[in-house]
């Protein structure tokens, strides 16, 4: 199977019917009010490829996918980091070109909807957007391969509004090892450490989702600003390489960082991962069907949407297990017990979990039922992300003032 398609399959082999379990649970008025009064931030949204289609309008409610302005407003989502992503196999100037096109597509949607959205690059701008009743659009580059080993490109992305970069994606880059790579560098190279330092100076959050454990610890040692994992869950519950061990979560928190819990099932449920491994034909079958429904191999938006639909069909047929949305809460609770509510957030990675943004209040409801205080829930929904942003901005100011 083509590696690019494997990535799509891996995503959607975990995007099963969690929302079906959620739909059976009612949400109290208290949970709804709390969600809508808090600042809710999703640190990882994988729908940016759809924005490349000039016909796609984020302002219209869609029947597929999970993110559009009407549904974000209904669910109380105030800030969203659009993921700038492409396969790690795309490198060099072509990667820079494609990343720039995605950044432009996000900015264009904001331009088209000035009454509903605003481009945000600071915590203060996210808070201001909330007061104005607008959604804050933010951006994160998912994979260091997109800077083409050039700090100048990193600076350009920052100037265009990018506020985090995932150091690697699913394969190693020239200067850092991935959690699913070949460990070619034993973590970060000297240039990789320079990348982290430059991100600190620019006010760009160092994102350690997807990186190897050694890369994580190297980045942790170099970075003077808090880091976060934009879409990772707990390895103690689900043994996925991208997930964080308990010790990593503790060490991340000790330097002010946040683990943003990923919704999609391949990082939530060990049962689901085991089912995939037991029968490789499942992924092969999904891949074949994606190829049939998406004949253009470069149409990543089609692959994402159809991959979701196909995997749901597999779950409905009983080929893959259904995982209830409460697994999200299990991971949140595990991390909170380790490091406290100040270091946990939401890296939803929609649409691979709760179906769409309207279902966010179900998380609030579940946390209330577990006895979480309203102040702690506000932190988890978005307050902790804003704190990290503010700290990263402070380090940037201090670093630049010394030069």
ABEGO torsion letter per residue (X at the ends): XBAAAAAAAAAAAAABBAAAAAAABBBBAAAAAAAAABBBBBABBAAAAAAABAABBAABBBABEABBAAAAAAAGBABBBBBBBBBAABBEAAAAAAAAAAAAAAAAAAAABAAABBBBABAAAAAAAAAAGBBBBBBBBBEAAAAGGBAAAAAAAAAAGBABBBABBABBBAABBBAABAGAAGEBBAAAAAAAAAAAAAGBBBBABGBBAAAAAAAAAABABBBBBABBBBAAABBBAABBBAAAAAAAAAAGBBBBBBABAAAABAAAAAAAAABAAAAAAAAAAAAAABABAABAAAAAAAAAAAAAAAAAAGABBBBBAAAAAAAAAAAAAAAEAAABBBBAGOABBAGBAAAAAAAAAAAAAAGBBAAAAAAAAGAAAAAAAAAAAAAAAAAAAAX
